[in-house]
Amino acid sequence: MLAARDDDYDLQQSSPEQPVWSETGLAVAEAIRKHLHTLHIGQPDYIIGAAAYAHHIDDLRQHYGHLIQIVPADTEAAEKGKAGHKHFAEHRSRQARHNARIAEIPVSKGLRSRQ
């Protein structure tokens, strides 16, 4: 039988001193604590450009959307970024169809871009 040593089970060393929250995670938690259903998210300094802002909002919706509705504080920038992503997606979709045609790979007709 092995004897347990007190210093092997020192909970003070294995537990963090304070919880670590991201700025967004804390904002979500605070909004939920206040019984809010919507959280407006501005464009952080490290996010450059409308397309990156739209991507950031989408990421937050994927991560926190089951808890609270994430809304861009700058709707104009978010819509501009969304339009940019739509343009990129349409271009890449055309490119993929062209590449598939050359490679003689059938492409499902159900995968058309929405108008």
N, C-alpha and C positions, 0 to 999 in steps of 0.2 A: 504494500500500500504506500502511495506517495503522499507525503505531507505537503499541504499547500503553504506557501510562504506569504505573509501579509503584503510584502512589497510587490509580489507578482500580481496582486489583485487590487492595486491602488486605483480606485475609481477617480480620484482627483486628477491623475495623470491622463486617463483615457477619455475624460469628458472635457469638451471645450468650455472655456470660462464664460463665453457669451455666445449666443446664437449668431450666425453669420447670415445676413440677408442681402440680396441684391437690391438695388434701388427700386427696380420694377417689382420684384417679389414683395418688398415691404409696402409699396403703394397698393398692390393688389390686396394684400392682407388687411391694410388699413381700410380700404374701400369696403371689403367684405364685413369687417368689424362694424362699420358704420351702416351696414345693411344697404349699401348702394348696389345698383344693378349694372351700372355703366362706369367705366374708367377711361378718361380722356388722356391719351399719351402724346406728349409733345415730341419733337425731334431732338434726341440727345446730341451733344456736341460731337460725339464720335461717329455719328451717322451723317455722311456727306451726300447730298443730292436727293431728289425726289424719288428716284427708283429705289435707292437704298432705304429711304423712309418707308415706302410702301412695303418693301421686303421685311423690314423690322416689325411693322404693324402685323403683317401676315404671320411672322414667327411668333409674336406674342399671342395672337389669336389661337394659333395651334397649341401653344403651351398652356395658356390660361383661359381659353374660351369656354371651357366646361365649367368654369367658376364664375366668370364675370364677362360682360360684353366689353371688348376693347374697341375704342373709337379713337381715330386720329384727332388730335387737337387742331392740327393744320389740315383741314379737309382739302384745300386747294392743292397743297403739295402732295398729299396722298393720292388724289385723283390723277394728278399729272404723272406720278410714279406708276400708278396702276395702268395708265394709258401707255406708258413706255414699256412696261412688261407685256402688255397685250401685243404691241408692235413686235417685240422680240420673239414672242411665242408664235405669232403668225409667220414671221420670217423663218424661224427654225422649222416650223411645220411644213412650209413650202420646200425648204431645203431637204427635209427628211423624205418627203414624197418624191422629189427629184432623184435623190440618192437611191431610194428603193426602186424606182423605175429603171435606173441604169443597172442596178444589181439584179434586176428581174425578181424582186421580192414583192409579193402581193401586199397591198396595204388595205386594211379594212376601211370601207366607205363610211362606217359609223364614227370614225375619228376625225371628223371635219371640225374646223374652228367655228365657234359661234359668232353670229353677226351682231 
